[in-house]
Structure formats: C-alpha cells, structure tokens
Amino acid sequence: MNPVDIIIKKRDGGELTRAEIDFFIQGMTSGAIPDYQVAAWAMAVYFQGMSAQETADLTLAMAASGEQLDLHDVIPGAMIVDKHSSGGVGDKTTLAVGPIVAACGLPVGKMSGRGLSFSGGTIDKLESIRGWTAELSEEQFRTQLREIGLVVAAQTADLAPADKSLYALRDVTGTVPSLPLIAASIMSKKLAAGTDAIVLDVKCGRGAFMETLDDARALARLMVAIGTLARRKVTALITQMEQPLGLAVGNALEVKEAIATLHGNGPADFQELVQRVASEMLILAGAAANSDDAQSQVQRAIDSGAAFDKLRAFVSAQGGDPVQLEHPENLPGAPVQLAVPAPVSGYVHRVDAREVGLTSVALGGGRQKKGDAIDPAVGIVLAAKVGSEVNAGDPLCTVHARTEEAAHDATRRLQAAFTIAPTPADPLPIILDHVTA
Ligand code: URA
C-alpha cells in the first residue's frame, strides 16, 4: 500500500477500506507517513467526507493507535464518567462540571485537549493556574482518580497518539470542521481512555465547528452510534454556540468564571449548561434516579461548597496553586484593559462567537501555528449578550490585552462582532436538543 494512492482515492471521492485506513493511521503514528501527506489526506477528507463505516473504522484505528486504558480496577464496581465538548468559544464547562460530578461521588477521569482554531481548550485554561500540569503518568492518573475522584489530563503520548498528531495538524491546516474527523477525534480518545459513560456536548452555531442544527445533530448521532457500537453509554446534548458561552473568553478569565460558577455566581446561560451536563452525567451513570434527583444533587454540591473543594483538591493534586483558586484575582491578569463601547443604542441581536474567539486568539489566547505559546492573561469579557439593551457608549465587552495596540485592534473587531438593532431581541436558549442511543 502507498500513502499517495490513499490520498488520491479520497481526493477523488472513493471510500477507503478498513485496511487502507489502518495502514494510513499506523503510518501516521509511526512517522512513516510525513505531516505533509497527512495534511493532504485531511484536506481530502474535509472536502469528500467519509461514510459511517469509514468514520467508525477511522475511530477504531485511532483508538487502537496506542495504549487502551482499563480503569475498572481503580475503583471496583464504579462507573467512570466523562463529558466532552465538540469545541466552542468561552467553553469552560469541564472546569465546573468535573468538580460538581466528582463531589456527587461519581469518579471523573478525563482526557482533555488544547485549543483548536478559534475554540479554546481545557488544558490551556487550567495551565493558567501556577504549577498545574496536565502531563500525568498512567499511574498518577489512576492514583488521583482513586483518591480524589477527579483527574483532567492531557492525552498521554501513549493514548490515541494518532489523534494527538492529527489534531495538531488539523488545527493549522484549516481541516478542523469536518464531521468524520471531529467524530473520530473525540470518540477515539474516549474509547482509548476507558470511560464507561460519556455525555457529549455538541456545540452548534457560529462559534462551533458545526454551524447548523442539522450538522450538529448528524455529528451527535454519529458519535452516539460509534460509542454504542463500542458498548459505552453515550448521550449528546446539542447546545448553543451562536454567541460565546457565559461572559469570559480567554484562559485565566475563563478559570475565574468557572470558579464563580462553582460558588453559584456564574452567568445564567453557563450556570444552566453546567447544571444540565452534570445532571446528565449522574443520570447516565445511574447515580441519580431521575432528573429531579440529579438536579438536587448538583445544587447541593454547589451550595455546600463541596464542588469548589473538589476543584481545589484536584488542582492541588496536579501541582496547581490552590491559593489562586481561593483568590482568583491572583490568576494572571493582562496589563491593558479596554472597554469596547456600543456604537449605537438598541438591542443586541448577535454576538458573533467565531469573531470573538478569533480575536482572543489574535490577542495571544490561542495558537496561530502549531506549538505557539499561549498568553493565559488575555481575552475578552462580555458585558452584553443577545437580548441585552444597550445605550450608545455603554461597554459591550472589555478587552484584556498585552499591549495598547493589541487592545485597539481587538476593539475594532469586537465592535463589528456585535449586531445592534432598534427592535428587542429574545435571549438565546442554551440547550437546543438531546440525542440519545
Ligand atoms: N474536540 C476534539 O477532541 N476533536 C475535535 O476534532 C474537535 C473537538
């Protein structure tokens, strides 16, 4: 077999066999197939798509590209749950949901990713906390899962290494928003990480890789089907990503918002999403009898402070400074903060999440090319969302930047990202659909 023939077959719309997919993924993982051929293949997949069979084969090949964890001996009899987002702007859900669910007594063993294109990544966000590391050995992962009940780790080099290389290449070759590549990327990690139950948060809208409800449903159904095939319990929520989630976009800024949410003071849309995802995890794993029971467990974990305590315990266990969580004002802060004024009075009809995400990347909060360093302090904090009434000159958001020049560039982009009109607009719902097996 030859990588060029496989690229050409996909470029011309052919359906790859299991053997061809295995060959390509093995070659990519071992380094025998160079980045430029993988990038060409990813672009061919982007344009030609993949059948359900090819996507399932790709997922299994990527899951089998490295070690596959079995966590059942860590806490005998317990179900290990996870959640995974398909990626969005301001999406700090894991930072709040993980501690809540773990505080309810359900072990959460999570492999998370870094930022991808305009969407942020949980690992980048947590790395804003001084000393925190995502690089854990399998032994450390197991010990922490047993002792604390919550781990958020980067994919180890051994776990779905094919996804690790492909993910980094897709980020910088314009091949992220491909339904089969996203489905295989997410599900290969989940299958390899040994999780029993997975709640998928499929984002939909301008700030997501799936912009329409139809595409988001197709991705959700595909991932639920792949998970069910692999005998995992999987459910998917389709959630709003037309505008950024919550108010904060940017790494340390999002950690602060997640902390506020664990104290019960988060923005309404984010608080609602967090409580719903956490409830779904409890229900899916059989730790709650029904949705009322799940919601009251979640509320108790927040009100009692148990969820925040769990955040502190897990961050400390991974080397992070717990004082920064107790005093979030000590998290990295940007030297320049500039309010972006509303150019006219009216109601906010649109906040273009993608543009806000790209502005955050341009400020240094994300990567423009593979391996770029992230600036944890920069980002944007919204002051208005869809449905808000604003007067000309009111702040639409605040830019947190390294330099005055960067702040002014961001201000121009952000003003254009808001659509303000004279007629009232309804706030956007956060949960759009629920796809079950
Ligand atoms: N999250 C992932 O893990 N992979 C993708 O491709 C997109 C979002």
Residues whose N, C-alpha, C, O or C-beta is under 5 A from the ligand:
A	BS01	URA	S85 S86 G87 G113 L181 I182 S185 I186
